[in-house]
Amino acid sequence: MQHQNVRFTGTQNTEFYKVLRSRVNGYFKEKNISRHANTNMVIKTIVMLSLYLLPFILLFVLDYSPWLFIFLWSIAGVGMAGVGLSVMHDANHGAYSKIEWVNTLIGKVMVLLGGSDVNWRIQHNVLHHTYTNVTDMDEDIKPPAFILRFSPHTKRNKLHRFQHVYAWFFYGLMTMMWSTTKDFQQAIRYKKKGLIETQKTTFGRHLTNLIFSKIAYMTIFIALPIIFSDAPWYISVLGWSIMQFICGLILAAIFQPAHVVPSSDYPLPDESGNVDADWAVNQLYNTANFAPKDPILTWYVGGLNYQVEHHLFPNICHVHYPKLSKIVRETASEFNLPYHSYKTFVGALAGHSKMLYNLGKYDNAPALH
């Protein structure tokens, strides 16, 4: 189904988002603060980029030791995920700065992570945030069907019975696929869907940028360590793979428990492409927070444990989400709407694992709850 044909047409609780936006706007006006990054966000940006790049730089400076070099690549993987979660994510939502070119520049850090900021904005901003948990529209719940099943409205096969066990391995391959094949596959798919134009570029220009950015990334993060560090080539390749695996696993552990959980209801469009739900209300039904009282986790993951707030206000910098959560929770309660939140990160991971198990065992949505 083409994305242009799907519409949210729900008539229930349509006042919810109007009231909520008014209260959130009132919060920023009352506090006289910006919706964008503050000093703490700038400091975090420096810390995250350092956590990613400094271990990599040390590979060329320190004397070779296999365990030390693997450790440095591993730390770089933690930093890589941190940059994606806490820096790139806000910038590509236009939430980092009120100045567009600043967001564009910082968003380009995606290239340093091996991915495409253009594809990311299409998959994440255009498809995932607009059509959250709508099967065949939200690509975040559309993994390779023969391996993983994230939606009750897709076909189940026998292998899926074990996905709650093996999914975590494939999660670790996520960014590795981004940096090699996935971006090209997405570019072709988005061209056919007419989505490339939403990013103010052409397919030819996008493909050219992809090719050169991939060559630059592979040169910096694979070729240079092999040529100029003291490590054997296979240690450099292994270290890069470990970095990618750690990053992919962290990203999946943060994003998947926010949507692929037992509380999600997975709305379906009718034959005309209409989804009988208000857009904002759909975010509440299909998004979950976790560990809201864990300041260290909140800092590292860029406030994405407050996924409800992020989905309702993606253009507001994540440093404000903890304060906004009280407003969102109270407003949702007034309208008798759900506000899903796991107390702990472990609880959220358990909820996601349960959902993977249910999706692997049962065919129909009613059996999931």
Sequence and secondary structure as in RCSB ss.txt:
>XXXX:A:sequence
MQHQNVRFTGTQNTEFYKVLRSRVNGYFKEKNISRHANTNMVIKTIVMLSLYLLPFILLFVLDYSPWLFIFLWSI
AGVGMAGVGLSVMHDANHGAYSKIEWVNTLIGKVMVLLGGSDVNWRIQHNVLHHTYTNVTDMDEDIKPPAFILRF
SPHTKRNKLHRFQHVYAWFFYGLMTMMWSTTKDFQQAIRYKKKGLIETQKTTFGRHLTNLIFSKIAYMTIFIALP
IIFSDAPWYISVLGWSIMQFICGLILAAIFQPAHVVPSSDYPLPDESGNVDADWAVNQLYNTANFAPKDPILTWY
VGGLNYQVEHHLFPNICHVHYPKLSKIVRETASEFNLPYHSYKTFVGALAGHSKMLYNLGKYDNAPALH
>XXXX:A:secstr
  GGG EE   SSTHHHHHHHHHHHHHHHHHT  SS  HHHHHHHHHHHHHHHHHHHHTTTS   HHHHHHHHHH
HHHHHHHHIIIIIHHHHTT S SSHHHHHHHHTHHHHTTS HHHHIIIIIIIITTSTT TTT GGG   TTT   
 TTS   GGGGGHHHHHHHHHTTHHHHIIIIIHHHHHHHHHHTT GGGGT  HHHHHHHHHHHHHHHHIIIIIHH
HHHSSS HHHHHHHHHHHHHHHHHHHHHHHHHHHSSTT       TTSEESS HHHHHHHT EEE TT HHHHHH
TTTTT HHHHHH TTS GGGHHHHHHHHHHHHHHTT   EEESSHHHHHHHHHHHHHHHHH SSGGGG 
